[in-house]
């Protein structure tokens, strides 16, 4: 069996063992689809990132969940970008720099910001221009999640939004609603299948920390599965917040993961205006927690 280097990164945090963990294989050339899927099953993290040489961008990346490949994801992008710079695998100057990533959805830039000491502080990923599609009746959602209609933000639709991956946006009135949600998985799986998403992103416009503008939870149709911090979903949430005027600004801080003991934080910036959103970026830090070797299955 051939050895491959594997690095674990905690994304959307600067503190080890918080945020969202991601396994990254920085030199994955030669691995087959089947081997990558088996490795992702072995790490058993929400996503495992595989980095390849690219003739179109600085690197090509592919992301695998334990049971399937996905075309794009947020925290693996932050984790991979920070890892590449921290490990010196991409040569860039200690100032604002841009790394082009080739995803299955196309090429998108990831910016790196450095501190005065020359160390990378955060990565900023650009997501696709948002699309706003299926609107869901409030009763369909409240019945799945153990909440009542009055728990939803009045006048804000429950809607599918995508900036690369679609999620159902569920805006609610406060942290207490987030804390007390109870998923009826059978009904929820039926709903998500009908509207073509894997998960809902429930959020409120307050947080645990004073500087937080929003707090979210990723509610998966898979029982017992909750993501600590979901970069792709918070990008959708940012676009949604601006689209419906829920906050008076277009850059804000979001928290996630506190309810499952892995607090994370990121910054969302939305360019454009209501009805004409042109760009969505999500920024965060990442820290290394493990560096080793994994042997590819035959």
N, C-alpha and C positions, 0 to 999 in steps of 0.2 A: 504494500500500500504506500502511496506517495504522500509525504508530509506537506502540509500547507500551513503557513503562519496564520494564526487567528488572534484577533485583538478584541477584547470586550470594552465598549465605551458606554458610559452613562450619558445620555443626551438631555438637553434642556435643564442642565444643572452644572454647577462647578464643584459640587460636593459628592464624593464617591458614595455609591449605594443609595442614590436617590434619582429622581428623573426616570427616564425610560432606557433600559439596557438594550444594547444592540451588539451582536457579534459581527465583526468585519473581517473578511478574508482579503487582504490587500493585494495579493498576487494570485488571482483565481484562474488565470489562463490555463486551459487544458481540462478543466472540470466539465463534465457533461451535465445536462439538465437533471438527469436522474441522480447524479452524485450531489449536486447542489441541494436538491430536495431532501436527500437523506441527511446531509449535514444540517440543514435547517430543522429537520425532525430531531436530530441529536442535540442541538443547542436548546431547542424547545423554547426559544424566545419568540416574541411577537413577530419580529423580522430578523433575518440574517442577510447581511450585505456582501456581495461578491464584486470585486473590482477587477476590471479587465483593461487591457490596452485598447485604445480607440484611434481610428484614423479620421474621426470627425470632431473629437473634443479632447480635453486633457485626459479624461478617463471615461470608460463605460461602466455603469453600475447596473446590477440586477438584484432585486430584492425578493426573498422567499420567506413566506410564512411557513409554519411546520407542515401545512397541507397543500399549499399552492404558491405559485409565483404571482406577484402583484406588480403593476406597471410603474407605480410611483408611491413614495411614502416620505413622510416628513422627518421623523427622528433618525432614520438611517442615513438620510442625506446630511443632516447636521453632524451626526457621529462620524460619518465617512470623511467629510470635508475637514473636520477638526483633526481626525487621526492622520490624514495624509500630510497635513502641515506640521503637526506636532512631531511626527516621525521623520520629517524631512524627505518624504517620498515625492513631493512636488516642490520644485525650486521657485520660490517667489520672494519678492523683497518685503521687508518688515514694514509695510504700510498697507493701505487698503489695496487688496488684490482680488482678482476674479478668477475662479476656476470653472470652466465649462464642463458640465456633466452630461453625458449621453444616457438618457433614460429610454425605456421602451415607449414613452410618450413623446420623445423628442429631446432636443438639447435645451437645457436651461442653465443659467449662470448661478453660481454660488459665490458670494463675496466673503472675504475673510478680513476681519478687523484686528489690528495688533495694538498692544499696549506700548507704553514708552520704553519698556524693557525688551521689546521685540518679540514678546510671546503672543500667540494668538488669543484674542479675548472671546470672539464669538464668530459664528458663521451665519450668513444671511442668505436664505434660499428664495429664489423667485419661483412662484407657482404660475400655473396657467391662468389666463383670464377667466373669471368665474362664469359659470352658467347656472341659472336659476330655473328649475324645472318643476317637478311634480309637487303640488300642494296637497297636504293630507288633512282630512277633517280632524278637528281637535278630539272628537270622541274616539277616533281610531287609536290615537296615541294615549290618551288618558287611561283607556281600558287596558292597555298593554303595560303601563308603567306604574299603576297604583297611585295616580295623582288625580286631581279634579280639574275641571276646566278653568277654575279661578286661579290655579297655580301657574297657568301660562300667562306670558306677558300679553296684555290686551292689545289687539290690533296688529300683532306680529304673527305672520302665518307660520305654520309648521310646514317646512318646505325642504326639498332636496336641493342641495347646492354642491357643485363640484369645482375644484381648482386643479383637477388631475385625477381625483378619486371622489366619487359621490358619497355624501353623508346626509342623513336627515337631520336638519337643524330644529332643535326643540328649545325655545327660549322660555325660561321660567322665572318666577318672582322670588329669588333669594336662595341662600345657602341651605335653608331648612328643607326646601323642596328637593334639592340635589341630594341631601343626606338621606332622605326618607324614601327615595324612589324604590319601588319593588317591581321587578320585571316578571311578567307572565310570559315565559319563553316560548310557549307554544303559539300564543297569539302574536307575539312580537316577530317570531320567525315567519309567520304567515304574512305579516305586514311588510317586512323587509324584502321578502321574496317578490311580493306583488309590485313594489315600487323600484326594485333593482338596486338595493343598497345592502351592505353587510352590517352596518351599524348606524346608530343615531348619536348625535352629539348634543347633549343637554347642557345648557349653560345659563348662568345668571350674571347680572351686572354688579357684582361685588366679589370680594375675595377674603381669604384668611389674613393676608398681609395688607397693610394700609395702602401700599402702592399698586395693588392689583385692581384692574378695571373690570375683570371678568374671571369667572371660575367655571371650568367645564368638567364633564365626565363623558367618556366614550362608553356607550351602552351597546354591547355586542349581542348579536343574535345567538352566539355560542354561550351556553350556560357556564358560569364560573370564569369568564374571561373579561377582564377590564384593563385597558391600556393605561399606563401611568401618565404619558403625555403624547398626544397625537398631533404631530406637526401638520399633516395634511388636513386634518379636521379643523384645527384652529385657524388655518388659512381660510377655509370655507366660512367659519364663524365670523372672522374679521370682515370678509366681503359682505356677509349677511347683515352685520351690525351697521355697516356704512349704507348699504342698500336701503335699509328701513329706518335709518336715522336714530338708532337706539343710543348712540353716544355722540357728543358734540365735536368729536375730533376723529382723525383718521390714523392715529398711531396710539396703540394702547397695549397694556400688559395683561397677559392671561396666565392663570394658574391651572394646574391639573395634577392629579395623583395624590393629593393629601388624604383622601378617604381610604386609600389602600397603602398608606405608609411610604410612598415614594414621591414626595413633592417635587414638582418641576415648574419652571417658569419660562415664558418666551415673550417676545415682542412682535406685534403684528403692525405692518404699515400698509395702508390701502391707498393706491393712487387713483385719481379720477373723482367722480361725483355720483350722486344718486342716479341710477339709471344708466350710468356710463362709467363703470369701474374698469380701469385699464390695467391695473397691476395689483398683485398681492405678494408681499414678502413676509417671511417668518424668520425671526432671529433667535439664536440660542447658543449656549455654550455646551461643551462636552468634555468629559474627563475619562482617562483610561483606568480600568480596574483589573484587567487581566491581559497577559501577553504570553502566548504559548504556541503549540503546534497541534493540529488535528490531522488525522490520517484519512485521506479520501477512501471511501469504500470501493472495492473492486466492482 
